[in-house]
């Protein structure tokens, strides 16, 4: 009887240990109706989250993805609680919570929005400001090598790049800032084709297509 009792206790302990091992404190799900898989890339103390919102503080970052989908129409709301702003990294390579390559880096601040790629500034929009305490709707479209970035009704960028496709989008609060990421939804592409590119030398100035490395 004692032998069977010890076996039962061992089985319960093994099952409990396995279930606890499957609970990664860095991973959570959020948003909808297409639920987005999220991973905290920085320390746990920098991020608070529930099923609808994640709050990032002082360089804290989260990774968003949806079952490895490299083509998507990702919508979310962002609210700058205090500080200067946040950044959104499109097409990053994320390994073990470390961002190896950031692809396109969209920096959104109270002083304007700009895009960097491979360490170079490719676009600046000082006319698009991120107000403190107000919800800003963000839409990110990735269709093969076509990308479109929209803040509210302002198209920050749309065009083709040579960047490698990725199934990750990273959101990070800037130093000293706090931002809320609200109800992300990783949907399929809209039923329409993007316009064909007409790349010219002077088209890199105001959201026109560019050839990123």
C-alpha positions as CSV (number, residue, x, y, z in Angstrom):
1,X,0.0,0.0,0.0
2,X,2.8,2.4,0.9
3,X,4.5,1.5,-2.4
4,X,1.4,2.4,-4.4
5,X,1.1,5.6,-2.4
6,X,4.6,6.6,-3.2
7,X,4.0,5.9,-6.9
8,X,0.9,8.1,-6.9
9,X,2.7,11.0,-5.2
10,X,5.5,10.7,-7.7
11,X,3.1,10.7,-10.6
12,X,1.3,13.8,-9.3
13,X,4.6,15.6,-8.8
14,X,5.7,14.7,-12.3
15,X,2.5,16.0,-13.8
16,X,2.6,19.2,-11.7
17,X,6.2,19.7,-12.7
18,X,5.5,19.3,-16.3
19,X,2.6,21.7,-16.2
20,X,4.6,24.3,-14.4
21,X,7.5,23.9,-16.9
22,X,5.1,24.8,-19.7
23,X,4.1,28.1,-18.1
24,X,6.7,30.6,-19.4
25,X,6.4,33.9,-17.5
26,X,7.8,35.8,-20.5
27,X,5.0,34.6,-22.8
28,X,1.3,35.7,-23.0
29,X,-1.5,36.2,-25.4
30,X,-3.4,39.4,-26.0
31,X,-5.9,41.2,-28.2
32,X,-8.3,39.8,-30.8
33,X,-10.4,38.7,-32.5
34,X,-7.1,37.2,-33.9
35,X,-5.3,36.6,-30.6
36,X,-1.6,37.7,-30.8
37,X,1.2,35.7,-29.2
38,X,3.5,38.0,-27.2
39,X,6.9,37.5,-25.6
40,X,8.6,39.9,-23.1
41,X,12.1,40.6,-24.5
42,X,13.4,42.5,-21.5
43,X,13.0,42.1,-17.7
44,X,9.6,41.0,-16.4
45,X,9.4,44.0,-14.1
46,X,9.2,46.4,-17.1
47,X,6.0,45.0,-18.5
48,X,2.5,44.7,-17.1
49,X,-0.1,42.9,-19.2
50,X,-3.6,41.3,-19.3
51,X,-5.7,39.9,-22.2
52,X,-6.3,43.3,-23.7
53,X,-3.3,45.6,-22.9
54,X,0.4,45.6,-22.2
55,X,2.2,48.5,-20.5
56,X,5.9,49.0,-21.3
57,X,8.1,51.1,-19.2
58,X,11.6,52.6,-19.8
59,X,13.1,50.5,-22.8
60,X,10.9,47.5,-22.1
61,X,10.0,45.6,-25.2
62,X,7.6,42.9,-26.4
63,X,7.5,40.7,-29.5
64,X,4.3,40.2,-31.4
65,X,3.6,37.3,-33.8
66,X,0.8,35.1,-35.0
67,X,1.7,31.4,-35.8
68,X,4.6,32.3,-38.1
69,X,2.5,34.5,-40.5
70,X,4.9,36.6,-42.5
71,X,2.0,38.3,-44.4
72,X,-0.3,40.2,-42.2
73,X,-2.4,43.3,-41.5
74,X,-1.7,44.1,-37.8
75,X,-3.8,46.7,-36.1
76,X,-3.4,48.0,-32.6
77,X,-3.8,51.1,-30.4
78,X,-0.9,52.8,-28.6
79,X,-1.1,55.3,-25.8
80,X,1.9,57.3,-24.6
81,X,1.4,57.7,-20.8
82,X,4.5,59.8,-20.3
83,X,7.9,60.3,-21.7
84,X,9.0,60.9,-25.3
85,X,7.6,57.9,-27.3
86,X,8.1,54.4,-28.5
87,X,9.5,52.4,-31.4
88,X,8.0,49.7,-33.6
89,X,10.4,47.3,-35.3
90,X,9.2,45.5,-38.4
91,X,10.9,42.4,-39.9
92,X,13.2,41.9,-36.9
93,X,15.1,38.6,-36.2
94,X,14.3,37.6,-32.7
95,X,16.2,34.8,-31.0
96,X,16.0,34.0,-27.3
97,X,14.5,37.4,-26.6
98,X,17.4,39.1,-28.4
99,X,16.7,41.3,-31.4
100,X,19.5,40.5,-33.9
101,X,18.3,42.6,-36.8
102,X,15.6,45.3,-36.7
103,X,14.8,45.7,-40.4
104,X,12.6,48.8,-40.3
105,X,12.6,50.8,-37.1
106,X,9.6,53.2,-36.8
107,X,10.2,55.7,-34.0
108,X,7.1,57.6,-32.9
109,X,7.5,60.5,-30.5
110,X,5.9,63.8,-29.4
111,X,8.2,65.5,-31.8
112,X,7.5,63.5,-34.9
113,X,7.8,60.0,-36.5
114,X,10.8,58.7,-38.4
115,X,12.0,55.4,-40.0
116,X,15.5,54.0,-39.8
117,X,16.9,50.9,-41.6
118,X,20.4,49.4,-41.2
119,X,21.5,52.4,-39.2
120,X,20.4,55.0,-41.8
121,X,17.5,57.5,-41.6
122,X,15.2,56.7,-44.6
123,X,12.2,58.8,-43.8
124,X,11.2,61.7,-41.5
125,X,7.7,62.9,-40.7
126,X,7.9,65.8,-38.2
127,X,4.3,66.6,-39.0
128,X,3.0,63.4,-37.3
129,X,3.1,63.9,-33.5
130,X,2.3,61.4,-30.8
131,X,0.3,63.2,-28.1
132,X,0.6,62.2,-24.4
133,X,-2.4,60.5,-22.9
134,X,-4.3,60.0,-26.2
135,X,-5.0,56.7,-28.0
136,X,-3.3,56.4,-31.4
137,X,-4.4,53.8,-33.9
138,X,-1.6,52.0,-35.7
139,X,-2.0,49.7,-38.8
140,X,0.9,47.7,-40.2
141,X,0.6,45.8,-43.5
142,X,3.2,43.3,-44.7
143,X,2.7,41.7,-48.1
144,X,5.8,39.9,-49.3
145,X,8.2,42.9,-49.8
146,X,5.5,45.5,-49.7
147,X,5.0,47.4,-46.4
148,X,2.5,50.0,-45.3
149,X,2.6,51.9,-42.0
150,X,-0.3,54.1,-40.9
151,X,-0.8,56.2,-37.8
152,X,-4.4,57.3,-37.4
153,X,-5.2,58.6,-40.9
154,X,-1.6,59.4,-41.8
155,X,0.2,57.0,-44.1
156,X,3.8,57.2,-42.7
157,X,5.2,54.9,-45.3
158,X,4.2,52.6,-48.1
159,X,6.4,50.8,-50.7
160,X,8.7,48.0,-51.5
161,X,11.9,47.0,-49.8
162,X,14.5,44.2,-50.2
163,X,14.3,43.3,-46.6
164,X,13.9,39.7,-45.5
165,X,10.4,38.7,-44.5
166,X,9.7,38.1,-40.8
167,X,6.9,36.9,-38.6
168,X,7.8,39.3,-35.8
169,X,6.9,42.8,-34.8
170,X,8.6,44.3,-31.8
171,X,7.3,47.3,-29.7
172,X,9.6,49.1,-27.3
173,X,9.2,52.1,-25.0
174,X,11.8,54.7,-25.4
175,X,14.1,55.5,-22.4
176,X,12.1,57.1,-19.6
177,X,8.8,56.6,-21.4
178,X,5.7,54.5,-20.7
179,X,3.4,53.3,-23.4
180,X,0.3,51.1,-23.5
181,X,-0.1,48.6,-26.4
182,X,-3.9,48.0,-26.7
183,X,-5.8,45.2,-28.4
184,X,-3.5,44.1,-31.2
185,X,-5.2,42.1,-33.9
186,X,-3.1,40.1,-36.4
187,X,-5.5,39.7,-39.3
188,X,-5.1,38.5,-42.9
189,X,-4.4,40.8,-45.7
190,X,-7.2,43.0,-47.0
191,X,-8.9,41.8,-50.3
192,X,-7.0,44.2,-52.5
193,X,-3.7,44.4,-54.2
194,X,-1.2,47.3,-53.3
195,X,-0.4,49.7,-56.2
196,X,2.5,48.8,-58.4
197,X,5.7,50.7,-57.5
198,X,7.1,53.5,-59.6
199,X,10.5,54.0,-58.1
200,X,12.3,57.2,-58.9
201,X,15.3,58.9,-57.4
202,X,13.2,61.6,-55.7
203,X,10.6,59.2,-54.3
204,X,12.4,58.6,-51.1
205,X,11.4,61.9,-49.6
206,X,7.8,61.5,-48.4
207,X,6.8,58.0,-47.7
208,X,7.5,56.7,-51.3
209,X,9.0,53.3,-52.0
210,X,12.7,52.9,-51.1
211,X,15.2,50.0,-51.5
212,X,16.3,49.2,-48.0
213,X,19.3,46.9,-47.6
